[in-house]
Every structure is written in structure tokens, then in C-alpha cells.
Amino acid sequence: MFAYGNDEIAPSGLTELSESERLLVWSYRRWIVGMRTCEEIHWTLVWREVSCIFGADSVRSVLGGLQSIIAGIGLYGRRTLRLHPPCCGHICTDEFSIVALIGACQRRDYRTARGIAEWLVREEGMSGVLEGAGRIATVLSEHRLYLPDRSSRQNELNTIDAEVSSESQEGLSDPVLYEDTNCLQSRR
């Protein structure tokens, strides 16, 4: 299943997630690919899909929240972050963290949300990441789409990887996206 810092364990499949969670993961992946490749088609696809589900009034809020999360991680990330290509049927632990963060905000479990955000970004990025997750969580709730409570699993994962990620913090370069056989990685 999920094990931070251990690439030998295969990530879980997207089929284990709810439809709302799969939409969030797919949107996150596709949006980042669009940013890295400067190909507008990726953003257009996300806009259309999110608009179909949430409507034109809510799409800006969801995508603005997503952009806040991505920007916060890109500017203030604590470690190397991974993501799979948009069409991949697996989910990386970092992608799972984004979903768990939004779910914690939706449940108003701010302690868990802050813990996940602290694990992903330095203090300077906390407000943007939490604000973005909160915007998405609000729209999901307004549309009666509730994410499952996966906070106990997230806490377990954060504990497993706490030592590994703190050791790998120093000496990392600016964000670089490259393709691996298993996933795309954003270096921080």
C-alpha cells in the first residue's frame, strides 16, 4: 500500500478512492503537467471536467484552491514530491496527502490539516496551502460531496516517513519535473 520513503512498495490504485478523490488527484496531476509543459490543453481539460461536476460558479474557486496548493508546495515544499501521470491508475503517497489535506479541511479537522500541510511545506507556505484546501473543501461540501475520513491513515504515513524526509531536506535544487518509469517527480 502506501509507505513514504520506500519505493519498493507499489502505490495503491485509484479504484480504491471515491469518485471525488479521483477527480482531485486527476485534476492535480493534469494541472501540474500543464504548468510544466505550458500546454493549455491540460488546463482546459481540468476546467471542463470540474465545471461539469461543480458548475461554472464553483469552478474558479476549486481551481483557485488547487493553484494555491500547487504554488505553496512549489515555492515552499519541504522535500521531493511525486505524482503519477494523469492517466495512471496508481496513487503516490504525496497525491494521497493532498486528498487527505482537503478531506481534513472539509471535516474541519484543522489539527490534522495543519499537520499534513506542515509535512508538505515550510511555515511560509502554510497559509496558502491551507487556504487552497479550504476553498476546495467548501465547494465539495456545498455540492454535498464528502471525502472519506482518511486521517488515521495519513497520520500513520506521516509518522513512518518523518525521519526519512527530514534527512533528505538539505541540498535539494529548484523544482525540476522529469519522467520516471513509475511517476513524475517534482524536486524541491
MOSUL-V499605 format. One record per residue. N is the residue number from 1. NEAR is the number of other C-alpha atoms within 8 Angstrom. D_FIRST is the distance of its C-alpha to the first C-alpha in whole Angstrom. Layout:
((N,NEAR,D_FIRST) (N,NEAR,D_FIRST))
This chain:
((1,6,0) (2,10,4) (3,11,7) (4,10,10) (5,7,12) (6,6,11) (7,7,11) (8,4,10) (9,8,7) (10,7,6) (11,10,5) (12,10,5) (13,9,9) (14,9,12) (15,6,13) (16,6,11) (17,8,13) (18,9,17) (19,6,19) (20,9,20) (21,10,17) (22,10,17) (23,8,20) (24,9,19) (25,13,17) (26,10,19) (27,10,22) (28,9,21) (29,12,20) (30,13,23) (31,11,25) (32,9,24) (33,11,25) (34,13,28) (35,8,29) (36,7,28) (37,6,30) (38,7,33) (39,8,33) (40,7,34) (41,7,32) (42,11,29) (43,11,30) (44,8,32) (45,8,29) (46,11,27) (47,10,31) (48,8,31) (49,8,28) (50,11,28) (51,11,32) (52,8,32) (53,6,29) (54,11,31) (55,9,34) (56,8,36) (57,6,37) (58,10,33) (59,12,32) (60,8,34) (61,10,32) (62,12,28) (63,10,29) (64,10,31) (65,14,28) (66,12,25) (67,9,28) (68,12,28) (69,13,25) (70,10,25) (71,10,28) (72,14,27) (73,12,24) (74,9,26) (75,7,29) (76,11,27) (77,13,24) (78,11,23) (79,11,21) (80,9,19) (81,9,18) (82,12,15) (83,13,16) (84,12,15) (85,10,19) (86,8,20) (87,5,19) (88,7,16) (89,7,14) (90,9,10) (91,14,10) (92,12,10) (93,11,9) (94,9,13) (95,11,13) (96,10,11) (97,10,14) (98,9,17) (99,11,16) (100,14,15) (101,13,19) (102,13,21) (103,14,20) (104,14,21) (105,14,24) (106,14,24) (107,6,24) (108,6,27) (109,9,24) (110,8,26) (111,6,25) (112,11,21) (113,14,22) (114,10,24) (115,8,21) (116,13,19) (117,12,22) (118,10,23) (119,9,20) (120,10,20) (121,14,24) (122,11,27) (123,7,29) (124,7,31) (125,13,29) (126,13,28) (127,7,30) (128,11,29) (129,15,26) (130,13,26) (131,10,29) (132,14,27) (133,14,24) (134,12,27) (135,12,29) (136,14,26) (137,12,25) (138,9,29) (139,12,29) (140,11,26) (141,10,28) (142,7,32) (143,7,30) (144,6,29) (145,8,25) (146,9,23) (147,9,19) (148,6,17) (149,8,17) (150,8,14) (151,9,16) (152,7,14) (153,7,11) (154,11,12) (155,9,15) (156,8,12) (157,11,10) (158,11,14) (159,7,15) (160,9,13) (161,11,14) (162,8,18) (163,7,19) (164,8,18) (165,11,19) (166,7,22) (167,7,23) (168,9,22) (169,9,24) (170,5,28) (171,5,29) (172,9,27) (173,7,29) (174,6,29) (175,8,27) (176,9,26) (177,9,24) (178,7,24) (179,7,22) (180,7,20) (181,4,18) (182,5,15) (183,10,16) (184,12,19) (185,13,19) (186,12,21) (187,12,23) (188,13,24))
